[in-house]
Amino acid sequence: MRDFGEVPPPLTLFERLKEGLAKSAGTLGLADIMIKKKLDAEAVAALEDALIRADLGGGPAHEIAAALAKGRYVEDITQKELRAVLAGEIARLLQPVEKPFVPDAAKKPYVVVVAGVNGTGKTTTIGKLAYRLAREERSVMLAAGDTFRAAAIEQLEVWATRAGAELFSRAPGADAAGLAFDALARARQTGTDVLLIDTAGRLHNKAGLMAELEKILRVIKKLDPDAPHAVLLVLDATTGQNAIAQVEAFAAAAPLTGLVMTKLDGSAKGGILVALAAKFALPIHFIGVGEEIDDLQPFAAESFAKALTGAA
């Protein structure tokens, strides 16, 4: 009988994050910058350009490059040291937005509206979040507010089953605001801990669809003036700098409380999180680095910075 050897242990969270951000780390091109061994003015300028290419944005890239330049013009620096120092500077910028997503148990149900443009992985993110909350022994209800797509309702039904959550849905084409109102009434009646409301994927430059999102928020307040307690925007890392325009548009229509960044495993633009943190200072609650049910990870600034730069 053939001996296939021991099955390798599963990757740790950091290993999965590092693997997912490999493309972004490659974009920095640190190996090319380190040919000279000294971080002179030319190397610092090349590094700043690399940070901009990785979508960190001009302001953060300049700030990081300037910090790295201090005292480094005449010193030899190894590539490992450069990655470590760079990771430290990026982590410093990201630390203020590293905030866990913790529903307030005093607000029952804790109402979460989830928004985003088409194709960001919004509905999948809701399912993964429901699974995570259920594992924390919270009762969860999913409201299928993306009534335009029958597939979205079916997808949410699958996730509800996997998470052990209740699904609240209507026939395709139903009024989304009315559904959100009824879902909240139902969640209050059943004593549900957390209500996650999916919304139709909408282009951030379509005024009519953004107005519908505003209507959903208004209707919810008729039952609970304090709701929604959280409005999460799901962003796709592969869109790069376009994510900034999305945050601006959605923030004008809804009181955003936090961000979720998906598809970091398929993107060379992971640095966009740094640009978003610098411009909006919104909490980044989760990042997605794969398709599996537990691939939605709480955002950790230090781990992200190390993975982004290939440090450690």
ABEGO torsion letter per residue (X at the ends): XBBAEBBBBBBBAAAAAAAAAAAAAAAAGAAAAAAAGBBBAAAAAAAAAAAAAAGAEAAAAAAAAAAAABGAAABBBBAAAAAAAAAAAAAAAAAAABBBBBBBAABOBBBBBBBEBBGAGAAAAAAAAAAAAAAAGBBBBBBBABAABAAAAAAAAAAAAAAGBBBBBBBBGBBAAAAAAAAAAAAAAAGBABBBBBBBBBBAABAAAAAAAAAAAAAAAAABAAOBABBBBBBBAAAEAAAAAAAAAAAAABBBABBBBBGAAABAAAAAAAAAAAAAGBBBABBBAEABAAABBBBBAAAAAAAAAGBX
